[in-house]
Amino acid sequence: MFRLFVALSLPAVLRSQLAALHAGIPGARWVPPENYHLTLRFIGEIEGWQAEEVDLALAGIRSRGFDLTLRGIGLYEKAGRIQAMWVGVERSDALSHLQSKIETALQRSGMPPERKRFAPHVTIARTDRAAPEKLAAFVQAHNLFRAPPVPIEAFTLFSSRLGKEASVYEAEVEYELA
């Protein structure tokens, strides 16, 4: 069985800018910079033969490269508890178009449709053990965060293994954009 997802890898310059935000929230578990990514589609656990079908479907996608701009910080809440802190993504028709093509290709390969609406973001911390008032103050202090645009020239199929401290992500296949 493989646990897979499709994502954009972030260039080193963006990873270092996001890592510079790590501070000042007791109880927050910061995502290691090497794990930063922008998920385009979570696939989940699948068999080896399905992974081959996924690879074939993704390899057939033709789309152009584009610039990606990260901006703003927010929090995800679930059942009244703040679960994660994220950095947002500036609206991009090219990003939405790529994500739509990936979704269509995966459905054609036999994957069930994604139920969640695409909300592009980069998770930077798990926050279920942090004080809500500290999180709110952090977001307020950093809500004007904006990184310069970076070129995106590929998307990646990742595998994921759950670890003690953090998940371990491995790039399996990179797909070039035109």
Protein Blocks (a to p, Z undefined) as FASTA:
>chain_A
ZZddddddddfklmmmmmmmnghiahiacddfklgccdfbdfbjcdfklmmmmmmmmmmp
ccdddddddedjddddeehiafbdcddddddfklmmmmmmmmmmmmmnopacdfbdcddd
ddfbdcklbcfklmmmmmmmmmmgccdddddfbdcdddddddfkbccdddfbdcddZZ
